[in-house]
Amino acid sequence: MSAIEQMRANVGKLLKGIDRYNPENLSTLERYVETQARENAYDLEANLAVLKLYQFNPAFFQSTVTAQILLKALTNLPHTDFTLCKCMIDQTHQEERPIQQILNLGDLLETCHFQDFWRNLEENAELIDGITSFEDSVRKFICHVVGITYQTIEKWLLAEMLGELTDSQLQVWMSKYGWTESEPEKIFICNQEESIKPKNIVEKIDFDSVASIMATSH
C-alpha cells in the first residue's frame, strides 16, 4: 500500500462516527489536503470535513488549506465539488486573498470563459504552486466541454481554449481524445447528430381519467 493509500485509509477511520468533527483531528486532515495536492490525489469527503471543522471552529481557519481544497475541487469539474466547497466558506473569507482569486477562476471555468481563465491564471500563477497537474486536470474538463459542444473547431481556437498550446502540445491532446484535422486548420471533434438519442414518450391515459375530465368540463 502506497503512502497516500495508507493516509486515505487512516483518514477514512477518523471520519467515521463522532470523531468526524473532532477539532483535534484537524491537523491530520490538513496534512492530508497538502498530500493530495502534492501527490495528485483527491478525497472530497475528507476535504468537506475540513471545511466543516472550520465552520465549527472559526479560530482554526487556514486560508492556505482552504485554497488547496478549492483548487483540488476545480480539478474535478464538471462535478459539483467546487460549488459544495464554496458554500461551506464564510462570506468574509470568500472576499480574502487568495480565496477570492480562486473563486474568480472557478466562475470563469464554470461559465466556459476559458481564454479569460488562462489569462487570469497567468497573472496569479502562484496560486497553483504545489498543486500537481492542476493545468492538465483543467484541460481535461475543457476537452470534455469541447467534446459535447463542437462538431468541428478552428485549430487556433482549440489551442487558445487549452491555454495557448504549441502545435505539438495540441497534437497530444487531439490524439488523447481521437480528434483529427479534417481539413487545414480545422479539427473534427465528433458528429453531434449521431450523439443525440431520440426518446419516444408514450402517454397512457385510461378511460376513467378522460371521463372525469369531461364531466368537470360541463
KOLLUMTI-555594 format. One record per residue: x, y, z of N, C-alpha, C in turn; residue in one letter. Coordinates in steps of 0.001 Angstrom, whole numbers, plus 500000, padded with zeros to 6 digits. Layout:
REM residues N
XYZXYZXYZA
...
//
This chain:
REM residues 218
500849498802500000500000500000500000500882501244500000M
500601502167499071501398503391498977501106504297500176S
501947505340500331501791506254501465500445506982501411A
500042507407500198498773508137500063497593507209500334I
497698505948499917496629504983500183496504504708501680E
497653504622502352497653504402503799497027505589504514Q
497383506793504045496835508009504647495323508083504422M
494887507708503213493452507705502912492707506752503847R
493285505596504082492656504609504964492577505125506401A
493660505760506866493686506294508230492665507422508400N
492601508289507387491643509403507440490220508864507382V
490008507824506592488684507213506496488176506757507849G
489092506234508684488711505806510032488360507008510909K
489113508114510727488852509325511508487476509910511222L
487037509731509974485796510372509543484543509584509929L
484742508450510578483590507645510984483159508007512400K
481870508108512587481334508350513925481552509771514428G
481572509913515753481615511237516372482967511925516199I
484016511172515864485338511776515669485439512604514392D
484438512498513542484460513200512252484696514698512437R
484079515277513451484187516721513659484928517058514953Y
485866516195515319486729516447516459487862517380516020N
487934518600516580488967519555516142490390519065516358P
490569518067517237491910517525517466492440516793516225E
491525516413515327491934515714514102492258516679512960N
492058517971513192492181518936512104493578518966511497L
494609518909512328495982518964511796496270517776510881S
495732516599511248495913515410510403495205515591509060T
493983516114509108493217516332507883493862517401507007L
494440518437507622495108519492506848496355518944506148E
497091518091506836498263517455506198497813516583505028R
496670515943505187496129515101504114495766515936502889Y
495219517131503096494914518041501983496197518392501230V
497254518708501978498538519055501356499109517867500584E
498920516675501132499406515461500449498626515222499157T
497310515447499187496502515316497964497024516242496870Q
497326517479497252497820518461496279499152518012495697A
500019517511496548501375517125496124501374515841495304R
500530514881495699500545513553495072499493513395493973E
498781514479493645497725514441492635496667513389492983N
496272513381494255495183512517494736493992513416495060A
492870512798495417491691513616495699490726512859496589Y
490244513556497636489304512951498580488316514035499011D
487195514116498334486217515168498598485661515076500014L
485337513870500468484730513713501793485637514281502882E
486914513988502805487862514494503804487972516017503720A
487980516551502510488112518000502340486882518743502850N
485711518168502643484492518779503176484493518742504704L
485066517686505268485162517590506724486044518709507283A
487115519044506568487986520149506984487206521458506990V
486477521722505925485702522966505831484622523034506913L
484025521884507223483003521850508276483641522140509648K
484833521625509864485538521901511117485884523387511235L
486210524012510102486472525452510115485193526223510461Y
484059525724509991482781526365510339482523526278511841Q
482790525112512423482555524903513852483604525603514724F
484815525778514144485936526341514909486607527452514099N
485971528612513996486475529699513134487901530126513455P
488322529983514691489670530407515076490748529538514423A
490371528333513982491338527415513378491443527580511857F
490663528489511278490592528625509821491966528888509207F
492266528142508130493529528307507406493213528610505941Q
493548529820505494493226530195504117494029529384503107S
495269529022503455496108528244502526495510526868502268T
495067526209503338494461524877503193493145524981502427V
492354525999502741491075526202502041491312526443500552T
492351527198500233492687527447498829493036526143498118A
493794525289498789494148523995498190492910523140497955Q
491983523168498905490746522392498764489948522879497553I
489847524195497394489101524760496257489770524414494932L
491091524502494899491813524193493656491665522716493296L
491726521843494297491524520420494022490103520156493531K
489141520889494073487756520732493615487619521143492151A
488359522179491749488321522609490343488859521528489415L
489802520737489908490358519677489059489349518561488820T
488235518579489570487236517518489409485981517988488674N
486063519160488037484969519571487154484799518531486056L
483570518286485540482333519046485726481503518651486953P
482050517848487864481312517525489088481128518794489918H
480176518766490829479772519977491558480579520206492838T
481723519564492967482528519660494186482875521112494531D
483226521895493515483639523283493744482514524082494400F
481295523909493909480150524616494476479892524161495906T
480012522851496168479830522327497521480814522968498490L
482077523026498070483120523603498931482892525098499139C
482551525783498074482322527239498153481218527561499154K
480165526762499168479023527017500049479379526836501526C
480493526204501810480884525961503195481901526972503704M
482187527981502885483170529007503274482444530307503605I
482733530848504752482107532088505199482322533216504189D
481313534062504024481376535148503043482584536055503261Q
482916536300504508484072537157504818485351536562504250T
485535535265504421486733534601503904486723534538502373H
485522534468501793485433534424500326485964535712499689Q
485982536783500454486429538070499921487908538332500196E
488592537334500759490010537480501090490878536785500054E
492102537291499892493075536584499075493587535393499864R
493922534261499206493804534003497764492453533399497374P
491559533255498348490299532559498080489479533290497019I
489431534606497095488666535372496107489176535124494696Q
490500535081494529491082534842493199490701533456492671Q
490684532469493566490337531106493144488858531013492783I
488015531683493532486587531703493210486351532356491852L
487114533388491544487013534017490223487419533046489123N
488491532291489368488925531290488390487830530245488186L
487201529831489280486128528847489183484957529368488376G
484595530620488587483487531217487825483800531231486333D
485034531550485987485424531599484572485352530210483934L
485772529198484677485704527828484152484267527356484008L
483466527599485025482085527112485016481234527810483965E
481621529023483579480896529756482538481586529635481180T
482599528762481121483296528437479865484012529635479230C
484497530542480053485348531629479569486810531169479699H
487166530212478849488435529525479028489649530420478760F
489588531245477701490723532123477423490951533087478576Q
489857533629479138489977534538480288490540533802481502D
490163532537481647490680531734482754492197531641482691F
492734531307481523494183531146481397494917532459481607W
494341533553481105494972534867481315494988535218482799R
493866534941483464493761535217484894494730534348485689N
494844533089485292495747532173485984497195532605485815L
497535533080484620498905533535484364499269534715485275E
498290535565485541498524536729486404498604536341487876E
498087535146488194498081534672489588498695533271489672N
499805533076488969500403531740488836500793531130490177A
501082531997491171501498531475492474500389530693493169E
499154530889492726498015530192493352498154528677493260L
498706528201492168498728526748491948500080526126492283I
500934526880492966502194526298493437501877525125494359D
502460523988494073502248522810494913501040521981494550G
500262522419493533499099521636493092499503520856491839I
499925519626492023500438518812490910499375518563489851T
499762518790488587498917518501487406497626519320487376S
497611520474488018496392521288488033495979521680486616F
496924522188485829496580522689484497496071521584483584E
496694520412483650496239519307482799494864518804483236D
494575518859484526493241518463485003492179519415484461S
492509520710484412491588521697483854491414521455482353V
492506521110481680492416520831480236491495519642479959R
491488518661480843490575517522480671489124517994480718K
488839518906481642487480519451481733487128520226480469F
488055521041479989487802521835478780487568520906477587I
488349519844477502488161518875476418486795518203476527C
486347517953477736485006517393477950483949518340477380H
484084519645477680483120520632477192483168520707475668V
484370520741475116484527520792473657483882519568473019V
484088518403473635483588517157473078482077517069473001G
481377517760473905479911517709473884479302518941473226I
480150519842472753479656521108472212479914521265470716T
481087520863470281481513521137468909481467519892468027Y
481190520130466742481426519115465712482801519344465099Q
483066520587464734484399520985464279484760522287464974T
486046522523465110486508523741465771487793524207465103I
487964525519465005489189526072464441490378525641465311E
491454525283464651492626524784465372493179525836466333K
493261527086465880493802528153466722492933528373467961W
491604528215467792490685528420468900490849527328469948L
490978526090469491491174524985470420492468525168471198L
493522525590470504494807525819471163494684526903472228A
493934527949471915493714529037472879492908528555474074E
491857527804473813490994527327474891491741526417475855M
492748525738475347493523524817476176494762525477476778L
494860526804476632495954527514477293497120527845476407G
496826528310475182497877528743474246498897527624474000E
498400526437473661499282525300473432500045525440472123L
501261524903472091502008524811470839501374523723469985T
501760523656468735501182522668467824501445521239468321D
502661520994468790502991519641469257502211519292470524S
502029520265471420501242520027472635499782519756472283Q
499271520503471313497880520319470899497671518936470300L
498656518465469546498555517138468936498409516042469986Q
499072516227471126498982515240472209497542515124472708V
496885516279472908495502516274473398494525515791472329W
494777516143471074493931515651469991493996514132469911M
495207513591470043495392512141469990494693511462471163S
494762512094472329494149511535473547492646511362473382K
492006512296472656490548512272472505490090511814471119Y
491034511426470302490674510907468984490193511973468013G
490613513230468221490223514320467335491203514418466170W
490699514738465002491554514762463814491418516086463070T
492451516405462316492428517614461489491780517249460156E
490465517478460066489695517043458901490062517834457646S
490388519092457823490873519936456740491840520933457350E
492636521636456542493637522526457099493076523478458155P
493695523444459324493381524347460440491987524139461038E
491364522992460725490057522681461335490118521294461971K
489622521216463201489662519962463948488263519355464004I
488170518091463577486900517376463665486804516746465054F
485749517112465793485552516594467148484665515350467107I
483421515510466691482516514375466526481245514864465854C
480480513923465355479192514248464747478155514295465866N
477803515508466266476882515656467397475506515062467101Q
475114515044465818473803514494465464473728513013465779E
474879512327465640474902510903465936474859510649467443E
475235511677468226475251511526469681473878511729470295S
472972512340469515471635512615470033470780511352469919I
470278510895471033469459509687471039467994510070471254K
467171509867470234465755510233470388465078509356471429P
464120509941472105463399509207473135461909509257472832K
461310508110472739459880508039472487459125508198473803N
458206509135473823457402509376475011455979508880474749I
455557507938475540454224507367475380453384507776476581V
452302508474476323451413508885477404450236507912477481E
450013507408478667448910506459478876447831507111479738K
446673507322479155445545507906479894444379506924479814I
443925506460480959442837505477480933441484506183480755D
440466505380480444439130505920480130438528506665481330F
438731506148482531438160506781483717438679508202483898D
439977508391483604440560509722483727439924510689482738S
439757510220481495439153511062480462437712511394480840V
436958510398481345435553510591481715435407511654482806A
436330511623483797436236512596484887436561513990484391S
437501514095483448437861515404482886436666515960482106I
436023515103481298434889515523480502433726515960481408M
433544515235482522432435515556483432432617516923484073A
433859517247484444434098518525485100434059519689484134T
434157519389482827434171520480481840432752520954481501S
431737520195481919430341520563481628429721521258482820H
//
